[in-house]
Amino acid sequence: MSKVPPETAIPENLHLNPPKNDTFTVEQLSEYNGETANKPVYVAIKGTIFDVSSKRDSYGPGGSYHIFAGKDASKALGTTSLKPEDAVADISTLNDEQLKVLDQWFDFFEKRYNIVGRVV
């Protein structure tokens, strides 16, 4: 995983829906981990849930970022870690540079994936 989000162009045909404000518990979010074929794949960052189903090959089972699926992966994104134990919401131990990286990942996701809710 790169230290900061890749500088890739946003597809011209990308159309994002208005953000939703549906609420999900941590347990409900875990059901959207890509393990069930007919369910979307969600990743949360700083409590905001993104639908990453369009990249199921990356976030679904066997994908390089599957450890983020169905979780708030804020700490892992801020620390650029692919360790399962880091795919948690708690960012209290992140330093200023890591918080900046986390914000960059949030911006990256916000420009590419629909926001479907928030973790409560």
C-alpha positions as CSV (number, residue, x, y, z in Angstrom):
1,M,0.0,0.0,0.0
2,S,1.4,3.4,-0.9
3,K,2.1,5.9,1.8
4,V,-0.4,8.3,0.3
5,P,-3.3,7.8,-2.1
6,P,-2.2,7.4,-5.7
7,E,-2.6,10.4,-7.9
8,T,-5.0,8.9,-10.4
9,A,-7.4,10.7,-12.5
10,I,-11.1,10.4,-11.6
11,P,-12.9,8.6,-14.4
12,E,-14.9,11.0,-16.6
13,N,-18.0,8.8,-16.5
14,L,-18.0,8.6,-12.7
15,H,-21.2,9.8,-11.1
16,L,-21.6,9.8,-7.4
17,N,-24.9,9.8,-5.6
18,P,-25.7,12.4,-2.9
19,P,-24.2,11.2,0.4
20,K,-26.6,9.1,2.5
21,N,-26.7,9.4,6.3
22,D,-27.9,5.9,7.1
23,T,-26.5,4.6,10.4
24,F,-24.7,1.3,10.9
25,T,-23.4,-0.3,14.0
26,V,-19.9,-1.9,13.9
27,E,-21.7,-5.3,13.7
28,Q,-23.9,-4.2,10.8
29,L,-20.9,-2.8,8.9
30,S,-19.1,-6.2,9.3
31,E,-21.8,-7.8,7.2
32,Y,-20.6,-5.8,4.2
33,N,-17.2,-7.5,4.0
34,G,-17.6,-8.9,0.5
35,E,-18.1,-12.5,1.6
36,T,-21.7,-12.5,0.4
37,A,-21.9,-12.2,-3.4
38,N,-25.2,-10.2,-3.4
39,K,-24.2,-7.7,-0.8
40,P,-22.2,-4.5,-1.4
41,V,-18.7,-4.1,0.0
42,Y,-18.3,-1.2,2.4
43,V,-15.2,0.4,4.0
44,A,-15.5,3.1,6.6
45,I,-13.0,5.9,7.2
46,K,-13.3,8.2,10.2
47,G,-16.8,6.9,10.7
48,T,-18.0,7.6,7.1
49,I,-19.0,4.5,5.1
50,F,-18.1,4.2,1.5
51,D,-19.5,1.7,-1.0
52,V,-16.4,0.2,-2.7
53,S,-18.3,-2.6,-4.5
54,S,-17.1,-1.2,-7.9
55,K,-13.6,-2.5,-6.8
56,R,-14.7,-5.8,-5.4
57,D,-11.6,-7.4,-7.0
58,S,-9.5,-5.3,-4.5
59,Y,-11.8,-5.2,-1.5
60,G,-13.5,-8.6,-1.8
61,P,-12.2,-11.9,-0.7
62,G,-8.7,-12.5,-2.0
63,G,-8.3,-8.8,-2.8
64,S,-5.2,-6.9,-1.6
65,Y,-7.4,-4.6,0.5
66,H,-9.9,-7.1,1.8
67,I,-8.7,-6.5,5.4
68,F,-10.5,-3.1,5.2
69,A,-13.8,-4.5,4.0
70,G,-16.7,-4.4,6.5
71,K,-14.6,-2.3,8.9
72,D,-13.6,1.2,9.8
73,A,-10.0,1.0,8.6
74,S,-8.9,4.4,9.7
75,K,-5.8,3.5,11.7
76,A,-4.6,1.1,8.9
77,L,-5.0,3.8,6.3
78,G,-3.3,6.5,8.4
79,T,-0.4,4.2,9.1
80,T,-0.4,2.7,5.6
81,S,-0.6,-0.8,7.2
82,L,-2.1,-3.9,5.7
83,K,-2.0,-5.7,9.1
84,P,-5.5,-6.9,10.1
85,E,-5.0,-5.7,13.7
86,D,-4.5,-2.2,12.4
87,A,-7.9,-2.1,10.5
88,V,-9.7,-0.4,13.4
89,A,-11.4,2.9,13.9
90,D,-9.2,4.1,16.8
91,I,-6.9,6.8,15.6
92,S,-5.9,8.1,19.0
93,T,-2.3,6.9,18.6
94,L,-1.7,8.5,15.1
95,N,0.8,11.4,14.9
96,D,0.2,14.5,12.9
97,E,1.8,13.1,9.7
98,Q,-0.3,9.9,9.9
99,L,-3.5,12.0,10.5
100,K,-2.6,13.9,7.3
101,V,-2.2,10.7,5.4
102,L,-5.6,9.5,6.7
103,D,-7.2,12.8,5.5
104,Q,-5.7,12.2,2.1
105,W,-7.1,8.7,1.9
106,F,-10.5,10.1,3.0
107,D,-10.4,12.6,0.2
108,F,-9.4,9.9,-2.3
109,F,-12.4,7.7,-1.3
110,E,-14.8,10.7,-1.2
111,K,-14.0,11.5,-4.8
112,R,-14.4,7.9,-6.1
113,Y,-17.0,6.1,-4.0
114,N,-20.6,6.7,-2.8
115,I,-21.1,7.6,0.8
116,V,-23.7,5.2,2.2
117,G,-23.8,6.1,5.8
118,R,-21.9,6.4,9.0
119,V,-20.8,4.2,11.9
120,V,-22.6,4.8,15.2
